[in-house]
Amino acid sequence: MRSFRIGTLFGIPIKLDLTFLLVLPLFAYLIGSQIEAVADILNDGLAAGIDTATITSGLMPWLLGLAAAIGLFVGVVLHELGHSLTARRYGFPIDSITLWLFGGIAAFSEMPEDWRQELNIAVAGPIVSVLVGVGSYALFFVTPESLSGVRFVLGYLAVLNVALAVFNMLPAFPMDGGRVLRALLARGRPYAQATQQAASVGKLFAVFMGLFGLLAFNIILIGVAFFVYIAASSEAQQVTMKAAFQDVTVGDIMTTAEDLHTVEPETTVAELIQRMFTERHTGYPVVEGDAFEGERLIGLVTLSDAREVDPVEREAYTVEDVMTTELQTITPDSDAMTAIERMREHDIGRLLVVDSAAHRSADRPRGETLREDDGDLVGLISRTDVMTAFDIVQQSGVIAPSSRPGRAD
Ligand SMILES: [Zn+2]
């Protein structure tokens, strides 16, 4: 992972992403290099009475820039804690809070689909930011005018935390304001539809933000625009899939064992590649034994496994040498969404579908390399299977799960 843990607050791990280490000195530099202009704004707007001569001498601009940048990111952590603690109050576990290039991310393992809960979780962050801004202003107010540096940092944080709250409330899904918008839309329509509408508004905002960033030569704004656009698309797709795949199981969309092409461990890599080419499959379960003594699943071999062997050596290597024996499996009655999430989590293209119930009743030997919970191979589910099924559901609006008779529609 590119991030490391720096501590724990309220039982939630706080992590720093490596990109954050780039952005912290950059922020310190940007604040330090504009210190006089910012001090003038604070003097005009808040009657700060900051003596610009003291804060611009020697290393002072850079020290104050660093202090303000750190203060800003403390504000971001508090903002994310606002979201996290509200979510936890509703019973959603929080994995971590990570500081990265564009601020903070609170990672939830699941998101609420109840609009009231989402609304409260989304507004909690900006509310905390406003409170941090007000708190900074109160401290600024009681700090004597002789301490120009401290007044500069506090005045700066007062303004910026409020600005952060306002910026986050832009209806650019998946930013906070966009989540508020989705929550409000979800009052009157299905969750997936509300998400798609909020995501469209979010993408539109991202395009405007990006154009504005280009015109203003603001790289950070362009970066945020890209991030918003991609995040809005992917979250909308995920929610749409989840809605489309409601009640669809792995068993409904997998390639069943009868239709499955398998290879033996003795097959050479050269033969395997030839078969992949003619059958246009890129992954095969590796099966040992025959129909008489019972077939045993011992591994999975994919095109990328085969490609690791040098072309000139492909005659000398067999499937057994290159196959994966650490198998990721799933049961046929699992949700299709679970399969997608598991593939994404392990960054793999296919899962073996095994029936653990069938396995427990059968007492025959099995591959030692397989894990304890592995049972009989009943099929294989690939990303392609899932995407094809998703296309069909999207275009036809239905999927006909033949395997579950008696389903009430
Ligand atoms: Zn937020």
Residues whose N, C-alpha, C, O or C-beta is under 5 A from the ligand:
A	BS01	ZN	G125 N168 D176
